Amino acid sequence: MKYYSEITLKNGRSCILRSGIGDDAEGVYKNFNLTHGETEFLLSYPDENSLDVSQEREFLLKREASQDEIELCAVVDGRIVGTAGIEAVGRKDKVKHRAEFGISVERAYWGMGIGRALTEACIECAKMAGYSQIELSVVSGNENAVFLYESVGFVEYGRNPRGFQTRRGEWQELILMRRELKQ
């Protein structure tokens, strides 16, 4: 899938939102490791990254060639500062209408509009890919993200009170959210 857009951030700087390509592998890899170390709100820790740079390149090449999955990069001053993507829940008839959404943005760029822009871009891509529903899970304590998702039409459909357990042994409740894409 292909995508390209340019936005102006709240601080007046320009940000390019575009499809990730194989040559972005090192930047995406570095961004993953940075963002996953900056917050407890993401699925994994940096040392749990299952991909090295060459595997990241292969992942991005597959997404680039896909008709219904994408990995987006948010680029500021030539550097990847955030990523987001959609992927099929499955290929079987009963679930092929559903896409999963994931996102991460460097803490230094929180509150500048990148998260909203990436989320809206993924919704647009999911529609273009023919999905009728996009889904996510979010840590309930991540109030800014919950507000963002609700503001673009996601609704809660359930909670998992022990969805995540941090390395410090703390439980994090996950809110399960979905957004319908077709009437």
N, CA, C and O atoms as a DFTB+ gen file, in Angstrom:
732 C
 N C O
     1  1       0.835      -1.180       0.000
     2  2       0.000       0.000       0.000
     3  2       0.877       1.239       0.000
     4  3       1.972       1.244       0.563
     5  1       0.393       2.265      -0.625
     6  2       1.136       3.519      -0.685
     7  2       0.328       4.631      -0.016
     8  3      -0.898       4.682      -0.110
     9  1       1.062       5.521       0.664
    10  2       0.428       6.678       1.304
    11  2       1.447       7.794       1.392
    12  3       2.633       7.552       1.614
    13  1       0.965       9.046       1.211
    14  2       1.833      10.212       1.379
    15  2       0.977      11.411       1.751
    16  3      -0.062      11.669       1.143
    17  1       1.436      12.139       2.762
    18  2       0.775      13.374       3.170
    19  2       1.792      14.223       3.916
    20  3       2.718      13.702       4.538
    21  1       1.609      15.525       3.848
    22  2       2.462      16.429       4.616
    23  2       1.565      17.262       5.517
    24  3       0.553      17.806       5.075
    25  1       1.949      17.356       6.794
    26  2       1.166      18.124       7.758
    27  2       2.065      19.163       8.426
    28  3       3.291      19.051       8.409
    29  1       1.435      20.164       9.008
    30  2       2.153      21.138       9.823
    31  2       1.855      20.831      11.276
    32  3       0.695      20.760      11.682
    33  1       2.906      20.649      12.052
    34  2       2.764      20.326      13.465
    35  2       2.346      21.567      14.258
    36  3       2.424      22.691      13.762
    37  1       1.908      21.347      15.475
    38  2       1.470      22.446      16.335
    39  2       2.582      23.449      16.619
    40  3       2.311      24.597      16.971
    41  1       3.837      23.017      16.465
    42  2       4.965      23.931      16.675
    43  2       5.410      24.599      15.375
    44  3       6.427      25.292      15.350
    45  1       4.646      24.393      14.285
    46  2       4.932      25.025      13.005
    47  2       5.865      24.247      12.092
    48  3       6.039      24.624      10.933
    49  1       6.467      23.172      12.582
    50  2       7.373      22.368      11.743
    51  2       6.580      21.461      10.817
    52  3       5.417      21.150      11.072
    53  1       7.218      21.051       9.760
    54  2       6.611      20.164       8.786
    55  2       6.874      18.702       9.158
    56  3       7.939      18.358       9.671
    57  1       5.895      17.864       8.893
    58  2       6.021      16.422       9.128
    59  2       5.458      15.698       7.917
    60  3       4.339      15.974       7.483
    61  1       6.221      14.787       7.383
    62  2       5.771      13.968       6.261
    63  2       5.274      12.636       6.806
    64  3       5.964      11.976       7.583
    65  1       4.091      12.254       6.400
    66  2       3.535      10.933       6.699
    67  2       3.581      10.156       5.394
    68  3       3.015      10.577       4.385
    69  1       4.260       9.016       5.426
    70  2       4.393       8.245       4.190
    71  2       4.545       6.769       4.485
    72  3       4.866       6.355       5.598
    73  1       4.303       6.000       3.452
    74  2       4.505       4.558       3.538
    75  2       5.971       4.280       3.847
    76  3       6.870       4.908       3.289
    77  1       6.192       3.331       4.744
    78  2       7.547       2.899       5.005
    79  2       8.057       2.078       3.836
    80  3       7.294       1.349       3.203
    81  1       9.343       2.195       3.549
    82  2       9.985       1.422       2.480
    83  2      11.185       0.685       3.067
    84  3      11.604       0.960       4.191
    85  1      11.723      -0.233       2.312
    86  2      12.846      -1.032       2.787
    87  2      14.001      -0.205       3.313
    88  3      14.636      -0.583       4.298
    89  1      14.282       0.925       2.667
    90  2      15.393       1.775       3.080
    91  2      15.160       2.454       4.430
    92  3      16.086       3.040       4.991
    93  1      13.934       2.384       4.960
    94  2      13.627       2.958       6.275
    95  2      13.952       2.009       7.417
    96  3      13.760       2.366       8.579
    97  1      14.431       0.827       7.124
    98  2      14.580      -0.213       8.145
    99  2      15.363       0.246       9.365
   100  3      14.927       0.023      10.494
   101  1      16.484       0.868       9.164
   102  2      17.296       1.282      10.312
   103  2      16.571       2.350      11.137
   104  3      16.582       2.290      12.367
   105  1      15.947       3.317      10.478
   106  2      15.213       4.361      11.187
   107  2      14.010       3.825      11.942
   108  3      13.740       4.258      13.062
   109  1      13.284       2.888      11.344
   110  2      12.132       2.283      12.010
   111  2      12.604       1.449      13.201
   112  3      11.998       1.482      14.273
   113  1      13.672       0.715      13.006
   114  2      14.250      -0.098      14.086
   115  2      14.649       0.777      15.274
   116  3      14.329       0.461      16.420
   117  1      15.347       1.873      14.998
   118  2      15.765       2.787      16.070
   119  2      14.551       3.413      16.747
   120  3      14.520       3.551      17.970
   121  1      13.551       3.791      15.952
   122  2      12.349       4.403      16.514
   123  2      11.606       3.414      17.401
   124  3      11.138       3.785      18.477
   125  1      11.490       2.172      16.971
   126  2      10.834       1.145      17.782
   127  2      11.517       1.023      19.135
   128  3      10.864       1.064      20.178
   129  1      12.828       0.875      19.110
   130  2      13.564       0.683      20.360
   131  2      13.477       1.908      21.269
   132  3      13.385       1.764      22.488
   133  1      13.505       3.102      20.697
   134  2      13.383       4.316      21.494
   135  2      11.982       4.421      22.106
   136  3      11.849       4.574      23.321
   137  1      10.950       4.340      21.282
   138  2       9.580       4.544      21.775
   139  2       9.175       3.473      22.781
   140  3       8.473       3.770      23.748
   141  1       9.600       2.248      22.571
   142  2       9.222       1.169      23.481
   143  2       9.971       1.233      24.810
   144  3       9.625       0.526      25.756
   145  1      10.995       2.078      24.880
   146  2      11.693       2.303      26.135
   147  2      11.221       3.548      26.870
   148  3      11.578       3.762      28.028
   149  1      10.417       4.369      26.198
   150  2       9.994       5.644      26.782
   151  2       8.693       5.570      27.576
   152  3       8.373       6.495      28.322
   153  1       7.947       4.489      27.426
   154  2       6.633       4.418      28.060
   155  2       6.280       2.979      28.402
   156  3       6.786       2.036      27.793
   157  1       5.417       2.831      29.371
   158  2       4.878       1.511      29.734
   159  2       3.578       1.219      28.972
   160  3       2.946       0.190      29.214
   161  1       3.173       2.101      28.062
   162  2       1.893       1.952      27.374
   163  2       1.953       1.052      26.149
   164  3       0.905       0.718      25.596
   165  1       3.134       0.649      25.703
   166  2       3.250      -0.175      24.498
   167  2       3.373      -1.655      24.854
   168  3       3.657      -2.006      26.000
   169  1       3.159      -2.508      23.875
   170  2       3.084      -3.955      24.068
   171  2       4.367      -4.585      24.590
   172  3       4.324      -5.558      25.343
   173  1       5.508      -4.031      24.191
   174  2       6.765      -4.714      24.520
   175  2       7.831      -3.727      24.969
   176  3       7.661      -2.510      24.895
   177  1       8.939      -4.298      25.437
   178  2      10.116      -3.530      25.826
   179  2      11.132      -3.600      24.682
   180  3      11.063      -4.516      23.863
   181  1      12.076      -2.648      24.609
   182  2      13.037      -2.658      23.505
   183  2      13.795      -3.974      23.349
   184  3      14.042      -4.406      22.223
   185  1      14.167      -4.619      24.452
   186  2      14.924      -5.866      24.353
   187  2      14.067      -7.038      23.878
   188  3      14.575      -8.141      23.675
   189  1      12.772      -6.798      23.702
   190  2      11.882      -7.835      23.176
   191  2      11.609      -7.654      21.681
   192  3      10.796      -8.376      21.105
   193  1      12.284      -6.699      21.062
   194  2      12.119      -6.488      19.630
   195  2      12.522      -7.767      18.912
   196  3      13.664      -8.213      19.018
   197  1      11.597      -8.345      18.195
   198  2      11.848      -9.641      17.551
   199  2      12.515      -9.500      16.190
   200  3      12.848     -10.503      15.560
   201  1      12.714      -8.270      15.728
   202  2      13.318      -8.057      14.414
   203  2      14.664      -7.361      14.539
   204  3      14.837      -6.479      15.380
   205  1      15.617      -7.758      13.699
   206  2      16.841      -6.980      13.550
   207  2      16.635      -6.079      12.322
   208  3      15.559      -6.096      11.725
   209  1      17.639      -5.304      11.943
   210  2      17.461      -4.337      10.856
   211  2      17.133      -5.027       9.535
   212  3      16.288      -4.537       8.786
   213  1      17.776      -6.140       9.236
   214  2      17.488      -6.815       7.956
   215  2      16.071      -7.411       7.961
   216  3      15.395      -7.398       6.932
   217  1      15.630      -7.921       9.087
   218  2      14.255      -8.438       9.179
   219  2      13.248      -7.298       9.111
   220  3      12.164      -7.459       8.551
   221  1      13.599      -6.150       9.677
   222  2      12.740      -4.959       9.575
   223  2      12.603      -4.550       8.113
   224  3      11.515      -4.185       7.667
   225  1      13.699      -4.611       7.370
   226  2      13.672      -4.284       5.936
   227  2      12.707      -5.214       5.206
   228  3      11.905      -4.754       4.392
   229  1      12.775      -6.508       5.484
   230  2      11.873      -7.466       4.846
   231  2      10.412      -7.183       5.211
   232  3       9.529      -7.251       4.356
   233  1      10.166      -6.867       6.477
   234  2       8.816      -6.516       6.932
   235  2       8.294      -5.309       6.151
   236  3       7.164      -5.320       5.662
   237  1       9.128      -4.265       6.036
   238  2       8.708      -3.055       5.325
   239  2       8.489      -3.318       3.840
   240  3       7.562      -2.765       3.247
   241  1       9.322      -4.149       3.234
   242  2       9.135      -4.492       1.821
   243  2       7.814      -5.224       1.601
   244  3       7.130      -4.986       0.605
   245  1       7.453      -6.114       2.526
   246  2       6.165      -6.818       2.427
   247  2       5.004      -5.851       2.567
   248  3       4.022      -5.945       1.830
   249  1       5.108      -4.919       3.510
   250  2       4.045      -3.927       3.691
   251  2       3.938      -3.031       2.457
   252  3       2.838      -2.674       2.036
   253  1       5.082      -2.671       1.883
   254  2       5.103      -1.819       0.698
   255  2       4.392      -2.492      -0.475
   256  3       3.714      -1.826      -1.257
   257  1       4.544      -3.794      -0.598
   258  2       3.934      -4.543      -1.698
   259  2       2.490      -4.949      -1.416
   260  3       1.781      -5.363      -2.333
   261  1       2.050      -4.840      -0.184
   262  2       0.714      -5.294       0.207
   263  2      -0.384      -4.371      -0.322
   264  3      -0.189      -3.164      -0.466
   265  1      -1.532      -4.964      -0.603
   266  2      -2.709      -4.187      -1.007
   267  2      -3.589      -3.831       0.181
   268  3      -4.465      -2.975       0.063
   269  1      -3.367      -4.480       1.338
   270  2      -4.282      -4.252       2.461
   271  2      -3.596      -4.115       3.825
   272  3      -4.266      -4.141       4.857
   273  1      -2.277      -3.971       3.836
   274  2      -1.545      -3.724       5.076
   275  2      -0.509      -2.642       4.799
   276  3       0.005      -2.535       3.685
   277  1      -0.204      -1.835       5.826
   278  2       0.732      -0.731       5.625
   279  2       1.449      -0.410       6.928
   280  3       0.905      -0.603       8.015
   281  1       2.670       0.080       6.805
   282  2       3.411       0.659       7.923
   283  2       3.740       2.084       7.507
   284  3       4.428       2.307       6.511
   285  1       3.244       3.048       8.277
   286  2       3.466       4.458       7.988
   287  2       4.607       4.994       8.840
   288  3       4.811       4.560       9.974
   289  1       5.341       5.937       8.282
   290  2       6.406       6.620       9.003
   291  2       6.062       8.101       9.085
   292  3       5.625       8.704       8.105
   293  1       6.262       8.677      10.264
   294  2       6.176      10.123      10.451
   295  2       7.608      10.636      10.460
   296  3       8.417      10.236      11.298
   297  1       7.913      11.527       9.521
   298  2       9.287      11.980       9.326
   299  2       9.373      13.488       9.563
   300  3       8.672      14.267       8.918
   301  1      10.234      13.885      10.489
   302  2      10.486      15.293      10.783
   303  2      11.974      15.542      10.581
   304  3      12.811      14.847      11.157
   305  1      12.297      16.531       9.763
   306  2      13.704      16.868       9.471
   307  2      14.498      15.641       9.032
   308  3      15.655      15.472       9.417
   309  1      13.873      14.790       8.228
   310  2      14.544      13.617       7.676
   311  2      14.681      12.438       8.619
   312  3      15.314      11.442       8.270
   313  1      14.097      12.532       9.813
   314  2      14.221      11.454      10.801
   315  2      12.855      10.894      11.155
   316  3      11.897      11.646      11.331
   317  1      12.762       9.567      11.261
   318  2      11.511       8.902      11.625
   319  2      11.276       9.104      13.115
   320  3      12.083       8.687      13.945
   321  1      10.142       9.759      13.446
   322  2       9.820      10.060      14.850
   323  2       8.572       9.324      15.323
   324  3       8.188       9.425      16.489
   325  1       7.945       8.587      14.417
   326  2       6.765       7.815      14.781
   327  2       6.417       6.844      13.679
   328  3       6.774       7.038      12.517
   329  1       5.717       5.798      14.061
   330  2       5.223       4.823      13.091
   331  2       3.816       4.403      13.490
   332  3       3.421       4.505      14.651
   333  1       3.085       3.938      12.517
   334  2       1.758       3.385      12.756
   335  2       1.448       2.443      11.610
   336  3       2.015       2.557      10.524
   337  1       0.546       1.516      11.863
   338  2       0.221       0.599      10.788
   339  2      -1.077      -0.125      11.005
   340  3      -1.648      -0.137      12.096
   341  1      -1.524      -0.729       9.929
   342  2      -2.676      -1.621       9.986
   343  2      -2.259      -2.969       9.414
   344  3      -1.446      -3.065       8.495
   345  1      -2.850      -4.003       9.996
   346  2      -2.638      -5.345       9.463
   347  2      -3.920      -6.133       9.608
   348  3      -4.739      -5.858      10.485
   349  1      -4.085      -7.106       8.750
   350  2      -5.276      -7.945       8.778
   351  2      -5.322      -8.738      10.079
   352  3      -4.304      -9.251      10.543
   353  1      -6.509      -8.832      10.657
   354  2      -6.710      -9.709      11.817
   355  2      -6.505     -11.147      11.367
   356  3      -5.946     -11.959      12.103
   357  1      -6.955     -11.459      10.165
   358  2      -6.809     -12.794       9.604
   359  2      -7.311     -12.818       8.175
   360  3      -7.866     -11.835       7.685
   361  1      -7.119     -13.926       7.520
   362  2      -7.502     -14.062       6.105
   363  2      -8.745     -14.930       5.913
   364  3      -9.253     -15.043       4.797
   365  1      -9.234     -15.533       6.977
   366  2     -10.422     -16.386       6.880
   367  2     -11.658     -15.512       6.683
   368  3     -11.694     -14.362       7.122
   369  1     -12.665     -16.067       6.023
   370  2     -13.859     -15.297       5.669
   371  2     -14.486     -14.569       6.849
   372  3     -14.945     -13.437       6.696
   373  1     -14.517     -15.191       8.018
   374  2     -15.217     -14.596       9.155
   375  2     -14.490     -13.412       9.780
   376  3     -15.104     -12.651      10.528
   377  1     -13.201     -13.232       9.497
   378  2     -12.454     -12.119      10.109
   379  2     -11.760     -11.213       9.092
   380  3     -11.105     -10.248       9.488
   381  1     -11.884     -11.491       7.820
   382  2     -11.140     -10.708       6.832
   383  2     -11.627      -9.268       6.692
   384  3     -11.002      -8.472       5.991
   385  1     -12.718      -8.931       7.339
   386  2     -13.229      -7.548       7.325
   387  2     -12.562      -6.679       8.392
   388  3     -12.818      -5.477       8.452
   389  1     -11.713      -7.270       9.233
   390  2     -11.150      -6.577      10.398
   391  2      -9.656      -6.297      10.229
   392  3      -8.899      -7.148       9.761
   393  1      -9.246      -5.082      10.623
   394  2      -7.829      -4.698      10.640
   395  2      -7.451      -4.293      12.053
   396  3      -8.261      -3.732      12.790
   397  1      -6.203      -4.587      12.424
   398  2      -5.655      -4.145      13.711
   399  2      -4.797      -2.910      13.473
   400  3      -4.127      -2.787      12.448
   401  1      -4.831      -2.002      14.438
   402  2      -4.102      -0.743      14.353
   403  2      -3.093      -0.655      15.494
   404  3      -3.396      -1.009      16.633
   405  1      -1.898      -0.182      15.177
   406  2      -0.887       0.051      16.192
   407  2      -0.122       1.328      15.876
   408  3       0.009       1.711      14.714
   409  1       0.385       1.987      16.919
   410  2       1.049       3.276      16.738
   411  2       2.071       3.496      17.847
   412  3       1.902       3.013      18.967
   413  1       3.133       4.231      17.522
   414  2       4.065       4.726      18.543
   415  2       4.698       6.014      18.023
   416  3       5.035       6.135      16.846
   417  1       4.846       6.962      18.930
   418  2       5.440       8.269      18.612
   419  2       6.446       8.593      19.706
   420  3       6.185       8.377      20.889
   421  1       7.588       9.110      19.303
   422  2       8.602       9.505      20.291
   423  2       8.021      10.511      21.279
   424  3       7.276      11.416      20.901
   425  1       8.368      10.339      22.526
   426  2       7.853      11.214      23.593
   427  2       8.104      12.697      23.280
   428  3       7.249      13.533      23.571
   429  1       9.242      13.031      22.703
   430  2       9.562      14.434      22.394
   431  2       8.570      15.045      21.401
   432  3       8.507      16.266      21.262
   433  1       7.801      14.205      20.716
   434  2       6.852      14.685      19.710
   435  2       5.395      14.486      20.130
   436  3       4.487      14.716      19.332
   437  1       5.166      14.064      21.366
   438  2       3.796      13.931      21.862
   439  2       3.138      15.300      21.899
   440  3       3.793      16.302      22.188
   441  1       1.861      15.344      21.612
   442  2       1.083      16.579      21.709
   443  2       1.260      17.532      20.542
   444  3       0.798      18.672      20.609
   445  1       1.913      17.100      19.480
   446  2       2.151      17.981      18.335
   447  2       1.231      17.685      17.149
   448  3       1.270      18.388      16.140
   449  1       0.408      16.649      17.271
   450  2      -0.515      16.317      16.189
   451  2      -0.108      15.110      15.359
   452  3      -0.846      14.707      14.459
   453  1       1.047      14.526      15.641
   454  2       1.512      13.370      14.861
   455  2       0.641      12.151      15.132
   456  3       0.268      11.441      14.197
   457  1       0.313      11.897      16.392
   458  2      -0.512      10.742      16.719
   459  2      -1.865      10.801      16.033
   460  3      -2.321       9.804      15.474
   461  1      -2.511      11.961      16.070
   462  2      -3.807      12.123      15.399
   463  2      -3.663      11.907      13.893
   464  3      -4.451      11.187      13.280
   465  1      -2.650      12.537      13.309
   466  2      -2.457      12.424      11.859
   467  2      -2.190      10.980      11.442
   468  3      -2.740      10.510      10.446
   469  1      -1.345      10.273      12.200
   470  2      -1.079       8.865      11.877
   471  2      -2.334       8.012      12.045
   472  3      -2.598       7.127      11.231
   473  1      -3.106       8.274      13.098
   474  2      -4.341       7.522      13.338
   475  2      -5.325       7.746      12.196
   476  3      -5.890       6.789      11.666
   477  1      -5.530       8.998      11.818
   478  2      -6.454       9.303      10.720
   479  2      -5.964       8.710       9.403
   480  3      -6.771       8.250       8.596
   481  1      -4.649       8.715       9.178
   482  2      -4.090       8.120       7.962
   483  2      -4.337       6.613       7.937
   484  3      -4.658       6.056       6.887
   485  1      -4.192       5.952       9.079
   486  2      -4.439       4.507       9.138
   487  2      -5.920       4.193       8.912
   488  3      -6.249       3.196       8.270
   489  1      -6.804       5.028       9.429
   490  2      -8.238       4.837       9.177
   491  2      -8.510       4.964       7.677
   492  3      -9.236       4.153       7.101
   493  1      -7.921       5.988       7.049
   494  2      -8.078       6.189       5.609
   495  2      -7.542       4.983       4.828
   496  3      -8.189       4.511       3.893
   497  1      -6.367       4.491       5.210
   498  2      -5.774       3.334       4.535
   499  2      -6.638       2.085       4.712
   500  3      -6.800       1.302       3.776
   501  1      -7.189       1.901       5.908
   502  2      -8.053       0.744       6.159
   503  2      -9.296       0.797       5.277
   504  3      -9.739      -0.231       4.764
   505  1      -9.855       1.982       5.101
   506  2     -11.007       2.135       4.206
   507  2     -10.614       1.794       2.776
   508  3     -11.325       1.061       2.089
   509  1      -9.469       2.331       2.326
   510  2      -9.004       2.073       0.957
   511  2      -8.753       0.583       0.732
   512  3      -8.951       0.074      -0.371
   513  1      -8.316      -0.110       1.782
   514  2      -8.024      -1.541       1.678
   515  2      -9.293      -2.391       1.699
   516  3      -9.233      -3.593       1.441
   517  1     -10.437      -1.784       2.001
   518  2     -11.701      -2.511       1.983
   519  2     -12.135      -3.099       3.307
   520  3     -13.100      -3.861       3.354
   521  1     -11.440      -2.760       4.392
   522  2     -11.864      -3.256       5.703
   523  2     -13.150      -2.541       6.122
   524  3     -13.391      -1.401       5.726
   525  1     -13.962      -3.211       6.914
   526  2     -15.164      -2.564       7.442
   527  2     -15.045      -2.286       8.938
   528  3     -15.950      -1.702       9.532
   529  1     -13.929      -2.702       9.553
   530  2     -13.720      -2.438      10.978
   531  2     -12.222      -2.361      11.266
   532  3     -11.433      -3.146      10.740
   533  1     -11.849      -1.400      12.111
   534  2     -10.467      -1.287      12.575
   535  2     -10.497      -1.345      14.099
   536  3     -11.386      -0.776      14.732
   537  1      -9.517      -2.039      14.684
   538  2      -9.523      -2.334      16.115
   539  2      -8.180      -1.987      16.748
   540  3      -7.147      -1.944      16.080
   541  1      -8.224      -1.741      18.051
   542  2      -7.002      -1.490      18.810
   543  2      -7.248      -1.847      20.262
   544  3      -8.388      -2.022      20.691
   545  1      -6.169      -1.950      21.006
   546  2      -6.265      -2.011      22.463
   547  2      -5.334      -0.945      23.001
   548  3      -4.264      -0.694      22.447
   549  1      -5.762      -0.314      24.105
   550  2      -5.013       0.790      24.679
   551  2      -5.028       0.659      26.195
   552  3      -6.049       0.293      26.777
   553  1      -3.910       0.954      26.835
   554  2      -3.831       0.930      28.290
   555  2      -4.765       2.017      28.828
   556  3      -4.696       3.168      28.397
   557  1      -5.633       1.649      29.764
   558  2      -6.632       2.600      30.267
   559  2      -5.995       3.839      30.888
   560  3      -6.593       4.915      30.864
   561  1      -4.806       3.706      31.437
   562  2      -4.114       4.848      32.014
   563  2      -3.552       5.819      30.988
   564  3      -3.107       6.908      31.351
   565  1      -3.565       5.452      29.738
   566  2      -3.075       6.314      28.665
   567  2      -4.235       7.211      28.212
   568  3      -4.770       7.055      27.114
   569  1      -4.599       8.136      29.072
   570  2      -5.792       8.951      28.873
   571  2      -5.748       9.786      27.597
   572  3      -6.777       9.979      26.950
   573  1      -4.565      10.284      27.226
   574  2      -4.460      11.075      25.997
   575  2      -4.782      10.229      24.775
   576  3      -5.468      10.690      23.862
   577  1      -4.291       8.993      24.752
   578  2      -4.569       8.115      23.622
   579  2      -6.043       7.740      23.578
   580  3      -6.655       7.741      22.509
   581  1      -6.616       7.418      24.734
   582  2      -8.045       7.080      24.776
   583  2      -8.869       8.240      24.229
   584  3      -9.772       8.030      23.420
   585  1      -8.566       9.461      24.663
   586  2      -9.277      10.645      24.180
   587  2      -9.135      10.776      22.664
   588  3     -10.116      11.028      21.964
   589  1      -7.913      10.605      22.161
   590  2      -7.670      10.691      20.716
   591  2      -8.526       9.673      19.969
   592  3      -9.224      10.026      19.019
   593  1      -8.475       8.414      20.395
   594  2      -9.209       7.370      19.680
   595  2     -10.712       7.634      19.703
   596  3     -11.390       7.446      18.693
   597  1     -11.230       8.064      20.838
   598  2     -12.661       8.385      20.917
   599  2     -13.004       9.553      19.994
   600  3     -14.072       9.570      19.381
   601  1     -12.102      10.525      19.896
   602  2     -12.374      11.713      19.081
   603  2     -12.409      11.419      17.582
   604  3     -12.968      12.200      16.812
   605  1     -11.815      10.294      17.163
   606  2     -11.870       9.926      15.739
   607  2     -12.834       8.765      15.486
   608  3     -12.815       8.156      14.416
   609  1     -13.677       8.466      16.479
   610  2     -14.767       7.529      16.253
   611  2     -14.611       6.125      16.799
   612  3     -15.483       5.287      16.569
   613  1     -13.535       5.835      17.512
   614  2     -13.412       4.513      18.129
   615  2     -14.331       4.447      19.342
   616  3     -14.506       5.433      20.058
   617  1     -14.915       3.270      19.563
   618  2     -15.759       3.060      20.736
   619  2     -15.254       1.832      21.495
   620  3     -14.744       0.876      20.911
   621  1     -15.414       1.895      22.796
   622  2     -15.008       0.783      23.658
   623  2     -15.996      -0.364      23.510
   624  3     -17.209      -0.156      23.463
   625  1     -15.452      -1.591      23.435
   626  2     -16.330      -2.757      23.423
   627  2     -15.966      -3.777      24.495
   628  3     -16.576      -4.842      24.578
   629  1     -14.968      -3.446      25.315
   630  2     -14.620      -4.350      26.399
   631  2     -13.357      -3.909      27.108
   632  3     -12.656      -2.997      26.668
   633  1     -13.085      -4.580      28.220
   634  2     -11.873      -4.296      28.999
   635  2     -11.257      -5.600      29.481
   636  3     -11.952      -6.578      29.754
   637  1      -9.957      -5.583      29.575
   638  2      -9.208      -6.698      30.142
   639  2      -8.412      -6.132      31.320
   640  3      -7.383      -5.489      31.116
   641  1      -8.882      -6.366      32.557
   642  2      -8.236      -5.749      33.717
   643  2      -6.788      -6.186      33.937
   644  3      -6.029      -5.485      34.606
   645  1      -6.401      -7.320      33.391
   646  2      -5.019      -7.785      33.505
   647  2      -4.421      -8.000      32.114
   648  3      -3.792      -9.020      31.835
   649  1      -4.638      -7.011      31.259
   650  2      -4.174      -7.117      29.878
   651  2      -2.665      -7.118      29.746
   652  3      -2.110      -7.887      28.962
   653  1      -1.998      -6.270      30.502
   654  2      -0.534      -6.202      30.531
   655  2      -0.078      -6.362      31.974
   656  3      -0.769      -5.971      32.915
   657  1       1.099      -6.945      32.120
   658  2       1.777      -6.934      33.415
   659  2       3.173      -6.381      33.178
   660  3       3.947      -6.952      32.410
   661  1       3.499      -5.277      33.831
   662  2       4.804      -4.654      33.639
   663  2       5.885      -5.494      34.309
   664  3       5.595      -6.400      35.090
   665  1       7.111      -5.180      33.995
   666  2       8.233      -5.887      34.618
   667  2       8.321      -5.593      36.111
   668  3       8.982      -6.327      36.846
   669  1       7.672      -4.540      36.562
   670  2       7.624      -4.235      37.992
   671  2       6.483      -4.998      38.667
   672  3       6.267      -4.863      39.871
   673  1       5.752      -5.801      37.886
   674  2       4.672      -6.610      38.433
   675  2       3.331      -5.913      38.511
   676  3       2.386      -6.468      39.073
   677  1       3.218      -4.707      37.963
   678  2       1.956      -3.968      37.998
   679  2       1.048      -4.408      36.859
   680  3       1.509      -4.650      35.743
   681  1      -0.247      -4.510      37.148
   682  2      -1.238      -4.843      36.131
   683  2      -1.678      -3.575      35.421
   684  3      -1.829      -2.523      36.042
   685  1      -1.883      -3.685      34.112
   686  2      -2.424      -2.577      33.333
   687  2      -3.683      -3.059      32.629
   688  3      -3.671      -4.064      31.919
   689  1      -4.758      -2.330      32.839
   690  2      -6.029      -2.653      32.189
   691  2      -5.979      -2.199      30.726
   692  3      -5.532      -1.094      30.418
   693  1      -6.440      -3.062      29.851
   694  2      -6.545      -2.717      28.435
   695  2      -7.992      -2.425      28.081
   696  3      -8.903      -3.160      28.463
   697  1      -8.188      -1.342      27.347
   698  2      -9.493      -1.025      26.775
   699  2      -9.466      -1.512      25.332
   700  3      -8.571      -1.159      24.564
   701  1     -10.444      -2.316      24.975
   702  2     -10.584      -2.806      23.610
   703  2     -11.510      -1.838      22.879
   704  3     -12.612      -1.546      23.343
   705  1     -11.044      -1.342      21.722
   706  2     -11.802      -0.353      20.976
   707  2     -11.897      -0.763      19.515
   708  3     -11.039      -1.464      18.979
   709  1     -12.985      -0.292      18.887
   710  2     -13.190      -0.571      17.465
   711  2     -13.847       0.618      16.813
   712  3     -14.488       1.436      17.472
   713  1     -13.677       0.704      15.491
   714  2     -14.338       1.751      14.706
   715  2     -14.854       1.111      13.439
   716  3     -14.109       0.456      12.710
   717  1     -16.131       1.305      13.182
   718  2     -16.708       0.820      11.934
   719  2     -16.319       1.774      10.804
   720  3     -16.282       2.992      10.978
   721  1     -16.033       1.192       9.656
   722  2     -15.573       1.996       8.523
   723  2     -16.602       2.095       7.408
   724  3     -16.532       2.995       6.571
   725  1     -17.559       1.170       7.394
   726  2     -18.598       1.186       6.361
   727  2     -19.944       1.190       7.043
   728  3     -20.121       0.575       8.094
   729  1     -20.893       1.884       6.446
   730  2     -22.249       1.967       7.019
   731  2     -22.985       0.648       6.830
   732  3     -24.137       0.520       7.244
